[in-house]
Amino acid sequence: MKVLRGEIAAGIRQHVLDRYVSPARRSGKKDVRVSVRDVARTLQIKRRFPAICDALTAQKFLSEAQIEVASIEGPPSGQSSTVTYVYRLTPAPGAP
């Protein structure tokens, strides 16, 4: 079965939201770190690091997760397994 690119991106976004962003928000953290390598390993995605990086910096993901990219650590290309994103959690609508 062929997996469409949009389905891969949606799976990546949902995984990061469920495993990183939501738990950080529940515990009251102000930011969260996400390693592209860790996402790839957990989801068993091989040689698709640019797709992971694109999914994790897409405006759609940032809006849905209510986060902002605070910093990007890694090579200048920003498209590698060694990239780590630091996201700032923005207040949810209606939050104090």
C-alpha positions in Angstrom: 0.0 0.0 0.0 1.4 3.4 -1.0 1.3 6.0 1.8 0.7 9.5 0.6 3.0 12.3 1.6 0.1 14.2 3.4 -0.6 11.1 5.4 3.0 10.8 6.6 3.0 14.5 7.6 -0.3 14.1 9.4 1.1 11.1 11.3 4.2 13.0 12.2 2.3 16.0 13.5 -0.1 13.9 15.5 2.8 11.9 17.1 4.6 15.1 18.2 1.4 16.6 19.5 0.5 13.5 21.5 4.0 12.6 22.7 5.7 16.0 23.3 3.4 19.0 23.1 0.3 17.9 25.0 2.3 16.3 27.9 4.4 19.5 28.2 1.3 21.7 28.2 -0.3 19.5 30.9 2.7 19.7 33.1 2.9 23.5 32.8 6.1 23.7 30.8 6.7 26.8 28.7 8.7 25.0 26.0 9.4 21.6 24.6 12.3 20.0 22.7 11.7 17.7 19.8 14.6 15.7 18.1 14.0 14.7 14.5 16.1 11.6 15.1 13.8 10.5 17.9 10.7 11.1 15.9 12.1 9.1 13.0 13.1 6.2 15.3 9.8 6.1 17.1 7.7 6.2 13.9 10.2 3.9 12.1 10.6 6.4 9.3 13.9 5.9 7.4 15.7 8.4 5.2 12.8 10.9 5.3 14.4 13.5 7.5 13.4 16.5 5.2 9.8 15.3 5.4 9.9 15.2 9.2 11.5 18.7 9.3 8.9 20.1 6.9 6.0 18.6 8.9 7.4 20.1 12.2 7.8 23.6 10.8 4.6 23.8 8.8 2.3 26.6 9.7 -0.5 24.1 9.9 1.2 22.2 12.6 2.3 25.3 14.6 -1.3 26.6 14.5 -2.9 23.3 15.4 -0.5 22.7 18.3 -0.6 26.3 19.4 3.2 26.5 19.5 6.0 28.8 18.0 9.5 27.7 17.0 11.7 29.3 19.6 14.9 27.9 18.1 16.3 25.3 15.7 19.5 23.4 16.6 21.4 21.6 14.0 23.0 22.2 10.6 22.2 25.3 8.5 20.1 23.3 6.1 17.6 22.5 8.8 16.9 19.2 7.1 18.7 16.5 9.0 18.4 13.8 11.6 20.5 16.0 13.9 17.9 18.8 14.0 16.2 19.6 17.3 13.3 22.0 17.5 12.6 24.0 20.6 9.0 25.1 20.6 7.4 27.7 22.8 4.0 26.7 24.0 1.5 29.6 23.4 -1.5 30.0 25.7 -4.6 28.2 24.6 -7.6 30.4 23.6 -9.4 31.3 26.8 -6.4 30.5 29.0 -5.5 33.1 31.7 
